[in-house]
């Protein structure tokens, strides 16, 4: 898309999560875009909010119609005080507050051809078909990107016309694939073997790649993109390499994204020849019927000057007749089809078409926008679809929202507009222990710049009350985990109707899901990564419970310490190592000296503390506490030599490049890349950056002034000698010497000077501050480590993403998944429904992919005559007086016919048939509450049953011992 050039600087911290998704060039184009948005009902408000948060150059609002009651069901920018005001003018102030870098203005005249020429993008919502056709034709003629969006009750549509030759620079908007090379053969074709076999599955025949960092076959480095052919064994054909030098070691292969040109039809053509992409013939037919439904709704409004009345059978039949009068359904070329119009579907659409639902506006508004109706209550648009009784039930619900981040804020907005918990006994409790950061503001619209450093839960609750003053929101600055079970316990969950999870790790989702299974509460969950998003619904006794993806454990788990420390194989390993270096050198060592004076009292105390390797590294080449900037530079230079030259040579003495293992295979093979020591060169940027950052951090830790004078530092480095091997040998004494008082004697003497001075300042890593040398150190250290091992180097942005465990995010995906959760919430609140009524969802906005499917039923487990699922439990009252353990086991046998031979509470064993008779008798005579510690307010003790015999491996349902 061509856009106006902009001189405005881009706030990379504000848009940090979005930059990981879109990239800097795309963000520059967005920042220069001028957008006209016509229609500021529910869907239009969603579009406007998303565009402002994403940082478009300017947004012009057009909607002269007065605010009415029905707008408040989905238009979160309006309030009762705005009734009668122009929707555009009433929305402008709040939109402008979302992002000060975006110019938000209002246009009050007619949309003319001259006006359209001032914009790169035009979006119509809440518009008549005649207006859509007129504006769409003009935009197509002048090369202006044109979008139309509409929602009618529970259905919606979106049309895009980006011109005849629209170039998509990156069809997937995913990071280019990058993998480490193990070997490249000379031949035609040359065969490339990847270091990690799993990486081969990510490449596909037809992908284009280039190369970097190769030693030997240097002709490939920086070459023009080459096409790949993936072989059956996972190796890659990369074209003729016969004339190239012999491959020696190292290097990376990187995917090159290829632009794609797309041609769009104008609206008048698209209406006659609708193109449908769906997963099944049934979905294709349904989509064509919905297209005909929308056309007939437009025709009805043109004839009667209004939409069909809510649940009016006469109006609905008129819409069906209009749809039938349009003739048979049409294919992609406009040809008539034999498929019959689904009159029942058209009728259903017509009956609820006047309704306004905030989740529908959120889903469609994630890409573009609209929503309509005119009544006298803020929930009238919703009531038109579901009825007054449902609205009353919705208002008395009490939900727990876990997480007030990007998805959590969108869910809260939806709850406020829907009226969830807005009645006397209803409410929403939001739990989140995090604080607002600058990077949150580009996708979490409830937060403003003045909220930075405040608790997310409190800010989100305040902002939500401004959207709907009737909503009862209770913020808790806590996270849901085992440490807070005394708060989120039996009493709390007894008053909760359901849970919405908006957390960003699989570990956290697993825990929330386990609590929902324990308390038999429905769970709605959503998450995003870039332009990909998912939403799920889990209903007790109806669907399966939540299970993290099979690869989730490996994503959340850290890599093995030995791998990261000695044999890194991936870019992630080098960044993890560099972050560990930062923590040890500038945080843990300072904490140790400040809080463990006994460790410095004697060589014996130093050995006992087991901190001697850490403190020895912190001391480095210095024998006394640093006093000047020069001392800090000397230490940084010495540490560079220790880590990237001397340490590698020592490793190669132990494991030489030609070392062979007992089975005859080379030690340095497969993922283990043989490292090479680096030679310090102050003229190389990465070498220099490391010393600059490390010296400044060392100075900060010791309370000394640092320096950013790079010219002076280069001059100083030319004067300072590199530490000799004898000095380095002293620092890296053998582990045997460090484990003895005699080996620690010199270290102990040197460190005594550190303990006599002022306390050291531990430096806590800050990923979002680029001015304090924290990120600079990790970037430089990871880059040098990668050079040691021939691993692809992480960029500055990629390093921040890895070390900060940052999840790429963009507001459009967030809004879409929150809307999908809202649609499932309607079903959950509406009452008991069969499993086929619910839907899990997955979307990929970059590829216009959207999939929904029915959740699985819970697995049924069997043991003899017993059957149960994950939602079942055995419930046994404690009784008055409380029964003994022997009585409890007898009761279970009588009730279930199950002879329990083991009873557990957590990891504590309460009973085992394998114990001695004396021990069994001692436990069986006692009450359960005498054997298990009961927390205040706890109503149920959860016990696990064991059955020994017949070699059964059965997970029996939990025993809920009701107190």
Residue pairs with C-beta under 8 A, 6 or more apart in sequence:
1 29
1 33
1 120
1 121
1 145
1 162
1 166
2 120
3 29
3 30
3 32
3 33
3 34
3 57
3 120
4 32
4 33
4 34
4 57
4 120
5 32
6 28
6 31
6 32
6 57
8 31
8 57
8 101
10 24
10 27
10 28
10 31
10 55
11 101
12 19
13 438
13 439
13 768
13 770
14 55
14 438
14 439
14 441
14 442
15 27
15 55
15 439
15 442
16 439
16 442
16 768
16 800
16 806
17 439
17 442
17 443
17 806
17 807
17 808
17 809
17 810
18 27
18 54
18 55
18 442
18 443
18 808
18 809
18 810
18 811
19 27
19 797
20 530
20 797
20 801
20 806
20 808
20 809
21 173
21 530
21 531
21 808
21 809
21 810
22 30
22 173
22 810
23 170
25 169
26 169
27 55
30 54
30 55
30 56
30 57
31 55
31 56
31 57
31 101
32 57
33 56
33 57
33 58
33 120
33 121
34 56
34 57
34 58
34 60
34 118
34 119
34 120
34 121
35 51
35 56
35 58
35 59
35 60
35 119
35 120
35 121
35 122
35 123
36 60
36 62
36 107
36 111
36 115
36 116
36 118
36 119
36 121
36 122
36 123
37 44
37 47
37 48
37 51
37 59
37 60
37 61
37 62
37 123
37 125
37 369
38 44
38 62
38 63
38 111
38 122
38 123
38 124
38 125
38 127
39 62
39 63
39 123
39 124
39 125
39 126
39 127
39 369
39 370
40 48
40 61
40 63
40 75
40 77
40 87
40 88
40 91
40 125
40 126
41 63
41 71
41 74
41 75
41 87
41 125
41 126
41 356
41 361
41 370
41 371
41 372
42 71
42 73
42 74
42 75
42 151
42 356
42 357
42 358
42 360
42 361
42 365
42 370
42 371
42 381
42 417
43 74
43 125
43 126
43 149
43 150
43 151
43 156
43 360
43 361
43 364
43 365
43 368
43 369
43 370
43 371
44 63
44 75
44 87
44 123
44 125
44 126
44 365
44 369
44 370
44 371
45 74
45 75
45 76
45 77
45 78
45 91
45 361
45 365
45 369
46 361
46 362
46 364
46 365
46 366
46 369
46 815
47 123
47 125
47 149
47 365
47 368
47 369
48 59
48 61
48 77
48 91
48 95
48 369
49 76
49 77
49 95
49 98
49 365
49 445
49 811
49 815
50 365
50 366
50 811
50 812
50 815
51 59
51 102
52 59
52 95
52 96
52 98
52 99
52 102
52 104
53 98
53 99
53 441
53 442
53 443
53 445
53 811
54 442
54 810
54 811
54 812
55 99
55 101
55 102
55 442
56 102
57 102
57 103
58 102
58 103
58 104
58 105
59 95
59 102
59 103
59 104
59 105
60 105
60 106
60 107
60 119
61 88
61 91
61 92
61 95
61 104
61 105
61 106
61 107
62 88
62 106
62 107
62 108
62 111
63 86
63 87
63 88
63 91
63 126
64 86
64 88
64 108
65 86
65 87
66 83
66 84
66 85
66 86
66 87
67 75
67 78
67 82
67 83
67 84
67 85
67 86
67 87
67 90
68 83
68 374
68 375
69 83
69 374
69 375
69 376
69 377
69 378
69 380
70 356
70 372
70 373
70 374
70 375
70 380
70 381
71 78
71 87
71 356
72 78
72 79
72 80
72 378
72 379
72 417
73 356
73 357
73 358
73 373
73 378
73 379
73 380
73 381
73 382
73 417
74 356
74 357
74 358
74 360
74 361
74 371
74 381
74 417
75 87
75 91
75 371
76 358
76 413
76 416
76 417
76 467
77 90
77 91
77 94
77 95
78 87
78 90
78 91
80 378
82 90
86 106
86 108
88 106
88 107
88 108
89 106
92 104
92 105
92 106
95 104
96 102
96 104
97 448
98 441
98 445
98 448
99 441
99 442
100 449
107 115
109 115
111 131
111 135
113 138
113 142
116 122
116 135
116 138
116 139
116 142
116 144
117 142
117 144
119 144
120 144
120 145
121 144
121 145
121 146
121 147
122 135
122 139
122 144
122 145
122 146
122 147
123 147
123 148
123 149
123 368
123 369
124 131
124 132
124 135
124 146
124 147
124 148
124 149
124 370
125 148
125 149
125 150
125 368
125 369
125 370
125 371
126 150
126 370
126 371
126 372
127 135
127 148
127 150
127 370
128 298
128 301
128 302
129 295
129 298
129 302
130 302
132 148
132 159
132 267
133 267
133 268
135 146
136 146
136 148
136 161
136 266
136 267
136 268
137 266
137 267
137 268
138 144
139 145
139 146
139 161
140 146
140 161
140 163
140 266
140 267
143 163
145 160
145 161
145 162
145 163
145 166
146 160
146 161
146 162
146 267
147 158
147 159
147 160
147 161
147 367
147 368
148 157
148 158
148 159
148 267
148 368
149 156
149 157
149 158
149 159
149 364
149 365
149 367
149 368
149 369
149 370
150 156
150 157
150 158
150 294
150 364
150 370
151 356
151 357
151 360
151 361
151 364
151 370
151 371
152 294
152 297
152 307
152 349
152 352
152 353
152 354
152 355
152 372
153 349
153 352
153 353
153 354
153 355
153 357
153 360
153 384
153 385
154 352
154 355
154 357
154 360
154 385
154 823
155 290
155 293
155 294
155 349
155 353
155 360
156 360
156 363
156 364
157 290
157 291
157 294
158 364
158 367
158 368
159 267
159 270
160 264
160 368
161 264
161 265
161 266
161 267
161 270
162 262
162 264
163 263
163 264
164 263
164 264
165 261
165 263
166 261
166 262
166 263
166 264
167 259
167 260
167 261
167 262
168 259
168 260
168 261
168 262
169 257
169 259
170 257
170 259
170 846
171 257
171 260
171 846
171 847
172 257
172 846
172 847
173 530
173 531
173 846
174 530
174 846
176 254
176 255
176 256
176 257
177 199
177 202
177 203
177 207
177 254
177 255
178 252
178 253
178 254
178 255
178 571
178 792
179 194
179 195
179 196
179 199
179 200
179 202
179 203
179 252
179 253
180 194
180 195
180 196
180 199
180 251
180 252
180 569
180 570
180 673
180 790
180 791
180 792
181 192
181 193
181 194
181 195
181 211
181 214
181 250
181 251
181 252
181 253
182 193
182 194
182 195
182 670
183 192
183 193
183 247
184 190
184 191
184 192
184 193
184 214
184 217
184 220
184 238
184 241
184 247
184 251
185 191
185 192
185 241
185 247
186 217
186 241
186 242
186 244
186 246
186 247
187 240
187 241
187 242
188 239
188 240
188 241
188 242
189 229
189 237
189 238
189 239
189 240
189 241
190 237
190 238
190 239
190 240
190 241
190 242
190 244
191 231
191 235
191 236
191 237
191 238
192 235
192 236
192 237
192 238
192 253
193 235
193 236
194 200
194 234
194 235
194 236
194 253
195 569
195 670
195 671
195 673
196 569
196 570
196 671
197 234
200 230
200 234
200 235
200 236
201 234
203 209
203 228
203 230
203 236
203 255
204 228
204 230
205 228
205 229
205 230
206 227
206 228
207 227
207 228
207 255
208 225
208 226
208 227
208 228
208 255
208 256
208 258
209 225
209 226
209 228
209 238
209 253
209 254
209 255
209 256
210 222
210 223
210 224
210 225
210 226
210 253
210 254
210 256
211 220
211 221
211 222
211 223
211 251
211 252
211 253
211 254
212 221
212 222
212 251
212 252
212 254
212 792
213 221
213 250
213 251
213 252
213 790
213 792
213 793
214 220
214 221
214 247
214 250
214 251
215 248
215 249
215 250
215 251
215 790
216 245
216 246
216 247
216 248
216 249
217 241
217 244
217 245
217 246
217 247
217 248
217 251
218 245
219 243
219 244
219 245
220 238
220 241
220 244
220 251
221 251
225 256
225 258
226 238
226 239
227 239
228 236
228 237
228 238
229 236
229 237
230 236
230 237
231 237
236 253
238 253
249 673
249 674
249 790
250 673
250 790
250 791
251 790
252 791
252 792
254 792
265 273
271 295
272 330
272 334
273 330
273 331
273 332
273 333
273 334
274 287
274 288
274 291
274 330
274 332
275 332
276 284
276 287
276 288
276 291
276 332
277 848
278 284
278 286
278 287
279 851
285 329
285 339
285 342
286 342
286 345
288 329
288 330
288 337
288 339
289 329
289 341
289 342
289 345
289 346
290 345
290 349
292 323
292 326
292 329
292 341
292 346
293 319
293 323
293 345
293 346
293 349
293 350
295 323
295 326
296 319
296 320
296 322
296 323
296 326
296 346
296 350
297 307
297 308
297 319
297 349
297 350
297 353
299 322
299 326
300 307
300 308
300 315
300 318
300 319
300 322
300 350
301 307
307 353
307 354
307 372
307 373
308 315
308 316
308 318
308 319
308 350
308 351
308 353
308 354
309 315
309 354
310 351
310 352
310 354
310 355
310 373
310 384
310 385
311 351
311 352
311 384
312 351
313 351
315 350
316 347
316 350
316 351
317 347
319 346
319 347
319 349
319 350
319 353
320 343
320 346
320 347
320 350
323 341
323 343
323 346
324 341
324 343
327 336
328 336
328 337
328 338
328 339
328 341
329 336
329 337
329 339
329 340
329 341
330 336
330 337
331 337
352 384
352 385
354 372
354 373
354 381
354 384
355 373
355 381
355 382
355 383
355 384
355 385
355 386
356 371
356 372
356 373
356 380
356 381
356 382
356 384
357 371
357 381
357 382
357 385
357 822
357 823
357 826
358 382
358 413
358 414
358 417
358 418
358 819
358 822
359 414
359 418
359 818
359 819
359 820
359 821
359 822
359 823
359 825
359 826
360 371
360 819
360 823
361 369
361 370
361 371
361 819
362 410
362 413
362 414
362 815
362 816
362 818
362 819
362 822
363 815
363 816
363 819
363 820
363 823
364 370
364 819
365 815
365 819
366 812
366 813
366 814
366 815
366 816
366 819
366 845
367 812
367 816
367 845
371 381
373 380
373 381
373 384
375 381
375 383
375 384
377 383
378 419
378 468
379 391
379 418
379 419
382 391
382 418
382 419
383 390
383 391
386 826
386 830
390 829
390 830
391 419
392 423
393 829
393 830
394 418
394 419
394 420
394 829
395 419
395 420
395 421
395 422
395 423
395 426
396 421
396 423
396 424
396 425
396 426
397 420
397 421
397 426
397 497
397 498
397 829
398 421
398 425
398 426
398 427
398 428
398 429
398 495
398 496
398 497
399 415
399 420
399 421
399 427
399 428
399 429
399 496
399 497
399 498
399 499
399 500
400 428
400 429
400 431
400 488
400 493
400 496
400 498
400 499
400 500
401 408
401 411
401 412
401 415
401 428
401 429
401 430
401 431
401 499
401 500
401 502
402 408
402 431
402 432
402 480
402 499
402 500
402 501
402 502
402 503
402 508
402 512
403 431
403 432
403 501
403 502
403 503
403 504
404 412
404 430
404 431
404 432
404 434
404 446
404 456
404 457
404 459
404 460
404 475
404 502
405 432
405 434
405 440
405 444
405 456
405 502
405 504
406 440
406 443
406 444
406 502
406 528
406 809
406 811
406 814
407 502
407 526
407 527
407 528
407 814
407 817
407 818
408 430
408 432
408 456
408 460
408 502
409 444
409 445
409 446
409 447
409 460
409 463
410 445
410 814
410 815
410 817
410 818
410 819
411 500
411 502
411 526
411 818
411 821
411 822
412 428
412 430
412 446
412 460
412 463
412 464
412 473
413 445
413 446
413 464
413 467
413 818
414 420
414 818
414 819
414 821
414 822
415 421
415 428
415 464
415 471
416 422
416 464
416 467
416 468
416 471
417 467
417 468
418 822
418 825
419 468
419 470
419 471
420 426
420 428
420 471
420 825
420 829
421 427
421 428
421 471
421 472
421 473
422 468
422 470
422 471
422 472
423 470
426 472
427 471
427 472
427 473
427 474
428 464
428 471
428 472
428 473
428 474
429 473
429 474
429 475
429 476
429 496
430 457
430 460
430 461
430 473
430 474
430 475
430 476
431 457
431 475
431 476
431 478
431 479
431 480
431 488
432 455
432 456
432 457
432 460
432 475
432 476
432 477
432 478
432 479
433 455
433 457
433 477
433 478
433 479
434 455
434 456
435 452
435 453
435 454
435 455
435 456
436 444
436 447
436 451
436 452
436 453
436 454
436 455
436 456
436 459
437 452
437 768
438 449
438 452
438 768
439 768
440 447
440 456
441 447
441 448
441 449
441 452
442 811
443 809
443 810
443 811
443 814
445 811
446 459
446 460
446 463
446 464
447 456
447 459
447 460
447 463
451 459
455 475
455 477
457 475
457 476
457 477
458 475
458 477
460 473
460 475
461 473
461 474
461 475
464 471
464 473
465 471
465 473
476 487
478 484
478 487
478 488
479 508
480 488
480 508
480 511
480 512
480 515
481 508
481 511
482 511
485 935
486 935
486 936
486 937
488 515
489 935
489 937
489 938
490 937
490 938
490 939
490 940
491 937
491 939
493 515
493 519
493 521
494 519
494 939
496 519
496 521
497 521
497 522
497 829
498 521
498 522
498 523
498 524
498 825
498 828
498 829
499 512
499 515
499 516
499 521
499 522
499 523
499 524
500 523
500 524
500 525
500 821
500 825
501 508
501 509
501 512
501 513
501 523
501 524
501 525
501 526
502 525
502 526
502 527
503 509
503 512
503 527
504 527
504 807
505 556
506 548
506 549
506 552
506 553
506 555
506 556
507 556
509 525
509 527
509 546
509 548
510 546
510 548
512 523
512 525
513 523
513 525
513 538
513 545
513 546
515 521
516 522
516 523
516 538
516 540
516 545
516 546
517 540
517 545
517 870
517 871
518 942
518 958
520 540
520 871
521 540
522 537
522 538
522 539
522 540
522 828
523 536
523 537
523 538
523 545
523 546
524 535
524 536
524 537
524 538
524 821
524 824
524 825
524 828
525 535
525 536
525 538
525 546
525 821
526 533
526 534
526 535
526 536
526 817
526 818
526 820
526 821
527 533
527 534
527 817
528 534
528 807
528 809
528 810
528 813
528 814
528 817
529 807
529 808
529 809
530 808
530 809
530 810
530 813
530 846
531 810
531 812
531 813
531 844
531 845
531 846
532 813
532 842
532 843
532 844
532 845
533 813
533 814
533 816
533 817
533 842
533 843
533 845
534 817
534 840
534 841
534 842
534 843
535 817
535 820
535 821
535 824
535 840
535 841
536 546
536 840
536 841
536 855
537 543
537 821
537 824
537 827
537 828
537 838
537 839
537 840
537 855
538 544
538 545
538 546
538 855
539 828
539 835
539 838
539 855
540 871
541 858
541 869
541 871
541 872
542 833
542 834
542 835
542 838
542 857
542 858
543 835
543 838
543 855
543 856
543 857
543 858
544 855
544 856
544 857
544 858
544 859
544 870
545 858
545 870
545 871
558 576
559 572
559 573
559 576
563 569
563 573
564 573
564 576
564 577
564 580
565 577
565 580
566 651
567 671
567 672
567 673
568 574
568 577
568 785
568 786
568 789
568 791
569 671
569 672
569 673
569 789
569 791
570 791
571 782
571 786
571 791
571 792
571 793
571 794
571 798
571 802
572 802
573 791
574 782
574 783
574 785
574 786
574 789
574 791
574 793
574 794
575 778
575 782
575 794
575 798
575 799
575 802
575 803
576 802
576 803
577 781
577 782
577 785
578 777
578 778
578 779
578 780
578 781
578 782
578 785
578 799
578 803
579 765
579 778
579 803
581 643
581 777
581 778
581 781
582 697
582 763
582 765
582 774
582 777
582 778
582 781
583 765
584 614
584 617
584 618
585 617
585 618
585 639
585 694
585 697
585 698
586 697
586 698
586 700
586 701
586 762
586 763
587 762
587 763
587 764
587 765
588 614
588 762
589 614
589 615
589 617
589 618
589 760
590 618
590 701
590 760
590 761
590 762
590 763
591 762
592 599
592 609
592 611
592 614
592 615
593 600
593 615
593 751
593 754
593 755
593 760
594 759
594 760
594 762
596 609
596 611
597 755
598 605
598 609
599 605
599 606
599 608
599 609
599 611
599 615
600 606
600 748
600 751
600 752
600 754
600 755
602 741
602 748
603 741
603 742
603 744
603 745
603 748
604 741
606 612
606 615
606 741
606 744
606 747
606 748
606 751
607 738
607 739
607 740
607 741
607 744
612 738
612 744
612 747
613 735
613 738
615 747
615 751
616 731
616 733
616 738
616 747
617 639
617 642
617 731
619 731
619 747
619 750
619 751
619 754
620 635
620 638
620 639
620 642
620 731
621 634
621 635
621 638
621 639
621 723
621 727
621 728
621 731
622 631
622 634
622 635
622 638
622 750
623 750
624 750
624 753
625 702
625 753
625 754
625 756
625 757
626 632
626 635
626 698
626 699
626 702
626 704
627 704
628 704
629 695
629 699
629 704
629 705
629 706
629 707
630 716
632 695
632 696
632 698
632 699
632 702
632 704
632 706
633 691
633 695
633 713
633 716
633 717
633 720
634 720
635 694
635 695
635 698
636 690
636 691
636 692
636 694
636 695
636 698
637 680
637 691
637 717
637 720
637 722
637 723
638 723
638 727
638 728
638 731
639 694
640 680
640 687
640 690
640 691
640 694
640 784
641 680
641 722
641 723
641 728
642 723
642 728
642 731
642 732
643 781
643 784
643 785
644 677
644 678
644 680
644 784
644 785
644 787
644 788
645 677
645 678
645 679
645 680
646 677
646 725
646 728
646 732
647 732
648 675
648 676
648 677
648 678
648 788
649 677
650 732
651 675
652 674
652 675
652 677
655 667
655 668
657 668
657 674
658 666
659 666
659 667
659 668
660 666
660 667
661 667
668 674
673 789
673 790
673 791
675 788
675 789
675 790
676 788
676 790
677 788
678 687
678 784
678 787
678 788
680 687
680 722
681 687
682 688
682 691
682 714
682 717
682 718
686 780
686 783
686 784
686 787
687 784
688 710
688 713
688 714
688 717
689 776
689 779
689 780
690 777
690 780
690 781
690 784
691 713
691 717
692 708
692 710
692 713
692 773
692 776
693 773
693 776
693 777
693 780
694 777
695 706
695 707
695 713
696 706
696 707
696 708
696 773
697 763
697 773
697 774
697 777
699 705
699 706
700 706
700 761
700 763
700 772
700 773
701 760
701 761
701 762
701 763
702 757
702 760
702 761
703 758
703 760
703 761
706 773
707 713
730 746
733 743
734 743
736 743
737 743
737 744
738 744
738 747
754 760
763 774
765 774
765 778
765 803
766 772
766 774
766 775
767 774
767 775
767 800
767 803
767 804
767 806
768 804
769 775
770 776
775 796
775 799
775 800
775 803
778 799
778 803
779 794
779 796
779 799
782 793
782 794
782 799
783 793
783 794
785 791
786 792
786 793
786 794
787 793
794 802
800 806
801 808
812 845
813 843
813 845
816 843
816 845
817 841
817 843
820 841
820 843
823 839
824 838
824 839
827 833
827 837
827 838
835 854
835 855
835 857
836 854
838 854
838 855
839 852
839 853
839 854
839 855
840 852
840 853
840 854
840 855
841 850
841 851
841 852
842 849
842 850
842 851
842 852
843 849
843 850
843 851
844 850
858 869
858 870
858 871
859 869
859 870
860 867
860 868
860 869
861 867
861 868
861 869
861 954
861 955
863 898
863 947
863 952
863 954
863 956
864 897
865 897
866 896
866 898
868 956
868 957
872 957
873 957
873 958
873 959
873 960
874 892
874 895
874 896
874 945
874 957
874 958
874 959
874 960
875 959
875 960
875 962
876 888
876 891
876 892
876 895
876 959
876 960
876 961
876 962
877 962
878 928
878 929
878 961
878 962
878 963
879 887
882 927
882 928
882 929
883 891
883 927
883 928
884 924
884 925
884 926
884 927
885 903
885 910
885 911
885 923
885 924
885 925
885 926
885 927
885 928
885 931
886 924
886 925
888 928
888 961
889 900
889 903
889 911
889 924
892 898
892 900
892 945
892 959
893 899
893 900
898 945
898 947
898 956
899 947
900 911
900 945
900 946
900 947
901 912
901 913
901 914
901 946
901 947
901 948
901 949
902 909
902 911
902 912
902 913
902 945
902 946
902 947
902 948
903 909
903 910
903 911
903 912
903 943
903 944
903 945
903 946
903 959
904 910
904 943
904 944
904 946
905 931
905 932
905 941
905 942
905 943
905 944
908 931
908 932
910 923
910 928
910 931
910 932
910 943
911 920
911 923
911 924
912 920
912 946
913 920
913 948
914 948
915 923
923 931
928 941
928 943
928 961
929 941
929 963
932 941
934 941
934 963
938 963
939 962
939 963
940 960
940 961
940 962
940 963
941 960
941 961
941 963
942 958
942 959
942 960
942 961
943 958
943 959
943 960
943 961
944 956
944 958
944 959
945 956
945 957
945 958
945 959
946 956
947 954
947 956
